[in-house]
Amino acid sequence: MLEWLQLHMSAALPGRVPSDEQFKRLHDAELEGLAVAFRVRLCAVAVIAAWLLVSTAWPRNVYYLAVSLIFLALSYVPYATRHHRAAWTIKLACTILDVALITSTILLPPIGGIASDWPIQTRTRGPEFLYVLLLLAESALTYSPILVVWTGGIIIAIWSFGINALYDRPETVRFDTTAGMSEMQALERFLNPYFVGLLQMWVQVVATGLFTLMLAIAVLRSRNTLIAQIKDNTVRASLARYVSPDVAHAMGDGADSFGVPAKREVAVMFVDIVGFTRMAEMRSPEQALTLLRSFQERGCNVIFPCGGTLDKFLGDGFMATFGGVQPQDDAAERALSCAFQLLDTYAAWSAKRTRRGAEPIRIAIGLHFGEVIVGNVGTSERREFTVIGDVVNVASRLERATRDLEGRLVVSDACLQAAGGTPSGREVAHALTIDIRGRNRSVLAHVF
């Protein structure tokens, strides 16, 4: 019931209606709030217990310490059952018991003959009502405005009942509204230990009501902020399924400025399965796509931790960049390290396939580094963040050149120099100059 009310409270605000998945995350945040509330109460009880030991004489301090333990136990119940189907119903019921326990402890003298000889009416004059308001503050920790309103309402109802019960006692002294009294007579009556006035109660009720209203509004604003954050995270997670995760995050962090054309030093990598067309012809469409997905998943699992961006899938290959979305001083080094990790990953995959009798996989990688133009391309209806320039063309041609050069990885000298040389444990098979069709200058490349 409480979840239904909170969902429709959120639905009343434009753009704030959470989906089922988002509402589940919001519900989880509220349940976590119950755990936080228990931990906060645990600390509060420890502070109050220490204060009671100092401020209250024995044996009354033992009595109030016992009440504090009961109060703590009441908060443990909703904490322990926070994942139960009836978690919120249990919390609402425990709120009633919480307020009733504190109110009765404040307004009723200790049992067992350890109370003072003061009239019970004097118990309405202390500042202990502030302890009841701590429950209201605690209710705000669950992102639940309904719980705040419920707690405030219960406090007003039970506290008013308790004060009125003392007001209606036969021995209670009250202001006589039917007869006029002088100021001194009124003061004398007010100072009577049996006096109970309703004005103080009404001040407490009004203050509690206003405090409840303001706190509920604050919690509702926090709740809506949480919903917006959940939506944003959900959108980013969904977007990351269609674009590279770093692109999704960059779009969310600065959607207006993202994709503005710029020139950057970027490492561009092309990766391809050699002979995939022939392999696909020997398989069913489902088998071919399964093979392709395995290839793509393994590639992404290496590229993303290295700080690379998946620019696009290209049939049986893909294009990745380093330093395109955000400038990277070590883009070339990251790209070269990633290329060797890809070779190791795909070699292990190929060996695993061979052991089970499947055809091995051969991968070709081309890598180049230089200045490119980065930004959004496409139409107003569909855009794509990419890099363009001579570096892209050269990297693609280097990948194709692996077939003739009998290598798995061909790296331009520009990329190798920018990366600071060949990584330890890796040896260049040979270096040569490659002519690129449509390009006046040849490229010095290293074959691995």
N, C-alpha and C positions, 0 to 999 in steps of 0.2 A: 504493500500500500504506500509506504513512504517513498519507494523508488518511483512509483507511478506519479505521485504528487510532484516529486522533484523533476522528473522528466518533463512534465507538462508545465512546470514553472519555467524551465529552460526554453520550452517550445514557445512560450508567450513572447519571447524576445526574438526579433528578426535575426536570422542568420545564426542562431544559437542552438538549433535542434540537432542533437547528436545522433549519428547512426547507431545501429545495434552494437557494432564493434566499438565505436567511440563511447557509447553509454556503458559498455562493459568496463572499459578502462577507467571511466569516471567512477563507476561503482567500486572498482578496485582501489582507487585513490581514497574514496570515502572509508572503505574498510581499513585501509592503512591508517586513516585518521583516527579510527577507534584504538588502534595500537598506540599511536602517538599520545592520544588522550590518557591512556592507562599509564604510560611512562611519565607523563607530566604530572598526573595525580600522585603517582608514587613519590616523585620528588617533593610535591607540595605537602603530602602527608608527613614526609620525613622532616620538613621544615617546621610544620605545625607541631609535630610531636616534640621536637627539640624546644620549641617555644613553651609548650605546656609544662615541660619538666622544670623550666626556669620560672614561669609566671604563676603556676598553680601549686597550692600546697598539697602535700600528701594527706590523705589517700585519694583526694579528688582528681589529682593528675593521673592516677592509675585508671580511674573510671573513664576519663576523657581519652586516654590512650587506647583503651579497649574500644571506645566508640570510633576512634580513628581507624583502627584495624578493620572494624566492620565496614566502615566507609570505603576502605581500600578494597575489601573483598567484593563489595558491590560493583566496583569498576572492573574487577577481574572477570566477572561473569560475562559482560558484553565483549571483553577482550578475548576470552577463551572461545566464545561462540561466534566470533565475527565472520566466520566462513559458513555458518549455518544458514539454512534457508530463511529462518525467522530471526536473523541477526538484528535487524532494525526494530522488530517488535520487542525483542528482549531488551534492547537499548532503551526504548521508550518506557518500558515497564521499570527498568532499573533507575531511570531518571526520577520517576515518581517516588521510589523508595529512597533515593538519595536526598531529595528535597525534604521528604517526611522525616528522615533520620536527623538531618541537620536542624530542621525547625524544632523538632521535639527536644533535641539536645540543648538548643538555645533557650527555649521557653519553659522547659520542665526541669526541676531540680534533680540532681543525681539521686539514684535509688540507693538503698542500703543504709540510710541514716547518716550519710556523710555530707548532706547538704547543709548550707548555712541557715541561720535562723531568719534570714531576710524574707519578707513576703514575696510570694511568687510573682506579684505584679512588677517588682523591680527588675525582673529579667527582660522586660521589654525596652529598657532604657540604655542598654549597652550597645557598643558598635558591632556586636557579633553578627548582625545581619549581613555584613560584608562577606562572611564566609559562604553564605548562600549564593552570592553573586559570582563566586569563583566557579560554581557549576555552569553558569551562563557563559563565562569565558572559555571553559573547557569544551562546551558544545560547539564552539566555533572552529575547533581543530579538525572537524570531519568534513569540511566543505559542504555542510548540509544546512541551508537556511531554515528548512522545516524543523530540524532538530533544535535550532536556536529558538525559534518561535515557540515550539513545544515546551522547551525548558523554561523560557520566560513565563509562559502561561501557567505552568505547574507551580513555579515559585510564587507568583502572585496569588494563585488560588489557595495553596496550602499555608503560606505565611499569613494571608488575610484571615483564614479560618482559625489559625492559632491565636492571633491577636484578638479576634472577636470572642474566642472562647474565654480568654482571660478577662476581657472587657465585660462579659456577661456574668462573671462570678458574683455572688451576693455581696462579698465584702469589698468589692472593687469600688473605689472612689472615682467619680466622673465629674466633668463639668456639668453644672445644671444650666441648661440652655433656657429654662423657663423663668428663671429668676436672675435679676441683675446682681452682679458681684463687683465689688471694688477690685482694683488691681492687686492690692495686698491680699484680699481674700482669694483671688484667683491664684496668686503665687503660693499662698499657704496650701491651697488644695493641690497645686501642681507638685509641691515638694512632699506631699503626703506619700509615704512608701506604698500605700495601697492604690495610688492613683494610676489609671490607664487612660490615655487619650488616643483618639483615633486620628488626630491630625498627623502625628508622626507616621502612622501606618499608611495614610494616604500619600504622604510624601514618598515613602518607600515604594509604594505601588506605582505611582506615576513615574518615578525615576527608573524603576525596573522596566516598566513598559517602554519608556523612551530608549533606554539602554538596549533592550531587546530589539526594538525596531531598527536602531542604527547599526547594531551588530549584525542583524539579519541582512540588511542591505549591503554591508561590507562583505559578508560571507558570500552573498549572491554575486557580487562583483568579482570576488576571487574565484568563485565557481565558474563564472562565464569566462574569465581569463584562462582557467584550467581547460575548459571545453575548447577554447580557441587554440590553445597550445596542443591539445590532443588532436584536433583537426589538422593543425599544421604538420604535426609529426606523421599523421596518417597520410596526408597528401604527399609529403616528402617520401615516405616509404613506398607509396604507390607509384610515385613519379620515378623513383629509383629503379623500378622494374622495367621502365622504358628508356631511361637515360642513365648515364653513369652517375653513381651516388654523389660525387663531388659536384657535378653539374646540377643535380637536384637540390643540394644544399645551397649552392651559389644562387640559384634561382629564388629560393625561399628567403635568403638573407638580403638580397638586393634585386628584387624582380624588375624594378624600373631601369636600373643601370646595367643589368646583366646582358652580356652580348654586345656591348658597344664595341665597334671595330677598333682594334689596336694591333700594334706590331710587337711581337715577343720572340725571344729565343726559345725555341721549342724542339724537343726530340720527338720524332715521328717514327712509329713502328708499324710494320705490316707483318701479319702472321697468317700462314696459309697451310692447309693440309695438302700435301703433294699427292696427286692422283685421286682426289676425292670423287671426281666425276666417274671414273672407272669403278671405284668402290661402290658408289651409289647405284650404278647400273646393275650390280650383282646382288642388291638387297631390295627388300620391300621398302615402300615409302616410310613406314613406321620405323624400320631398322635404320634407314639412312638418317632420319631426323634424330633418333636416339643417339647415334654416333656423333652427329653434329652438336647436339646439346651437351654431350659429355666433353667434347673438345672445347666448347664455349665456356662451360662452367669451370673447367680446370684453368682456362686462361684468365677468367675474371678473378678467380681465387688467388692468382699471383699478381695480377696487374694492380688491383685496388690497394692491397697492403703496401705496395711499392710507391703509392702516390700517383699512379697513372690514371688517365681518363680513357674510358672506352668511347672512342669517337663514333664508331658504327660497326655493325656486323656486315660482312661482305660475302654472303653466300657461305662458302666453305672456309672463310677466313675472317679476320677483323683488323681494324685499324685502331691503334691506341696512341695517345699523345702524353707527353710529360711537360708540364709548365704552360699548358694552354689555358686552363680555366683560371689558375692563379700562378703568378710568376714563381719559378723555382730556380734558385741559384745552382742547384745540383741536378737539374733536369737530365742532363746527358748521363751523369753517373747513375741516377735512378733507373734510367731507361736501359743502360747497358747491364746493370745488375739484374733487372727484371728479365731481360732477354735470356741470360744464362739460366735463371731460375725456371723460365718457361721451357728451355731445352731439357733441363733435368726432370721437370714435372712430366713432360710429354714422353721422355725416354722411359721413365718408370711406368707410365701408362701403357706404352707400347710393349714393354717387357712383360707386363701383366697379361696383356692380350695374347702375346705369343705363348705364354705358359699354358693358357687354356685353349690353345689351338686356333685362335682368331688371327686375322691378318694384322701385321704390325702397322704402326702409324709413323709416317715421316713428316716432319714439320719443317717449314722454311720460314725464316725471319729476315726481314730487311730493316735496317735502322740508320737514320740520318738525323743530323742536327743543324739547325740554322734559324734564320729569321723568317717568320711567317706572319700572315694576317689572321687574327682570331676574331670571331664574332658570329652573329646570327646570320644565317642565309635562309632564303625561302620567301614565302608570301605572308601576308597579314593573317591568313587562316592557318598556315602551318610553317613553323620555323624550326631550324635546327642549328645548334651551336657546333661549329666545326673550325678547322684550320685550313687555309688555302695558301698556295705558293709553291715555289720550285722545290722546297724541301719535301713536300708531300709526294711530288712526282718522282723525285730521286729515290725516296725510301721504297716506293712501290716497285720501281725498276730493280732496286737492289734485291728485293725479295724474289723477284722473278729470276734474277741472275743466279740464284743458288742452284738451279737445275743444271746449268751449264758448268758451274764452278765446282760442282760436287761438294758443296758445303751445306751446313744447316743454318748458319748465321753469317750474313754479310753486313759489316758495319763500315760506314764511311769514316775516312780518316778525321774529318771534322768532328764527328761524334766521339771518336776514340780520344782525340786530343782534349776535347772539352770535358770528358769524363776523367781525365788525368791518367790515361793509359789503360793497359789491359789489367783486369782484376787478377789478384794472386791466384795461382792454380789454373789459370786459363792460358792456353797457348794459341797463337795465330798460326793457322796452317800455311797461309801465304798471303801476300799483298800484291795487288795489281791495279792497273788503271782501267776503268770501265767507261766506255762511251755510252752516253744516254741519248736515245733517239729524241730529236727535237730540242736538244740542248747543245750549245756550242762548246761548252767546256766538259772535259771528261772528269771523272770522279775517282780519286784514290780510295780504294776500299780494302778491307781486311776480311779474310774468309776464316771462319772458325768451323 
